Amino acid sequence: MFINNVILQGNVASAVKTYASEKSTKYSFSVETKKTVRKKDGTTVTISVKNSVDYFSPVEMSINEGDLVTVVGELSYDKWTDKSSGEVKYKTLVKAQSVQLTLSGEDEEVSLENIPL
């Protein structure tokens, strides 16, 4: 059995692009996650990673840059050929199954019990 589940919690780190169809709206954005690690010399450094997210929703959502969100989904990989250079390019992204907005002031971590897996 193989498992491909991803849970991210962080701030929306890019302008949200929307693409509407009759049945759903696609939201494309990035989520910035951070962690603090201790170096060998005892100092700490914060590592930041931006993760690309695609989310299809049957209902309209208001997702804005800076919002704190929790994303549940699976890893996916896109491959395409750059038209100008002819170079093959790859992109890792999260295809979200759910996106939960966390209201300002609710900075605590979201309980995994409330997230659909």
N, C-alpha and C positions, 0 to 999 in steps of 0.2 A: 504494500500500500504506500502511495506517495502522497505527501501533504504539501500544498503550495498555498499557505495562508500568510498574510502580512497584516500587521497592525501597526499603524503609525500615529503618533500624536505630536502635533507641532503647529506652527503658524503657517498660514498660506503665504508663500514667499514670492508670488508673482501675480500679475494681473490675470484674472480668471477669463478664459475665452469660452464663449458659449456657441453652440451650434444646435439650432432647434429643428425638429422634424415634427410630423403629425403626432407621433406616439411618445416621444421623449425628447429631453434636452441633454446634450453632451456637454459636460463641464470639464475643461482641461486646465490644470494649474499645477504648481509645485508646492510641496510641503517641506518646510525646513525642520529637521530634527537636530537636537543638540545633545551632547553628552560631555561630561567633564572627566578627564583622566589624569591620573597622577604620573608624572615622569619619574625616571630613576633618581633625579636629583631632589625629588620631594615637591617640586613646583607642580601646579596644576595648569592644564590647558583645556579650553573648550573646543571640541570638534563639531563642526556644523556640516550637515549633509542635506542637499536639496534633492527630493524625490519627485519625479513626474507622476501625476495622477490623472487618469481619465475616469469619469463617472457619468453614467447614463441614469437620468432620473425621470420618472413619468410625471413628477410634479415640479413646478418651478421652485428654485431655491435661491436664496440670497447668500452667496459666498463671496467674500471680499478679501483683498490682500490684507494681511495682518490678523485675520480671524484665527482663533485657536480651534483646530478640528481634530477629530479622531477618525481615521480612515481604516476600513477593513476591506481587504481584497486579496488579489493574487498577483504574483509577479508575471510580467509578460515582456516579450522582446519584439521590437519592431526593427525591420531591416528595409532599407531603401537605397536607391542610387541617386546621388546628388546630380541634378540636371546640369549644373554649370561645370563641375569638375569631373563627373563620371565616376567619382569615388563611392564605394559601397560604405554605407554608414549604418550604425546600430544604436538603438536606444532602449534602455531598460525602463519600464514604467510599471506602475501599480494600476491594475484594472479594478476599480473600487466596486464593492458590492453594497457598501453603505458609507455615508459620510455624516458624522454628527458634529454639529456646531457646539462649542462650549462658550457660554456667555461670559462677558468680561467680569472678572472677579471670581470666576470658578476655576482657578488655576490648578486645583488639585488633579491628580491623575484620575482618569476615568476607570471605573471598575470593569474588569473583563467580564463580569457576570452580566452586564447590561449590553454587551456587544454581540450581535449575531455572527456566529462562526459557521 
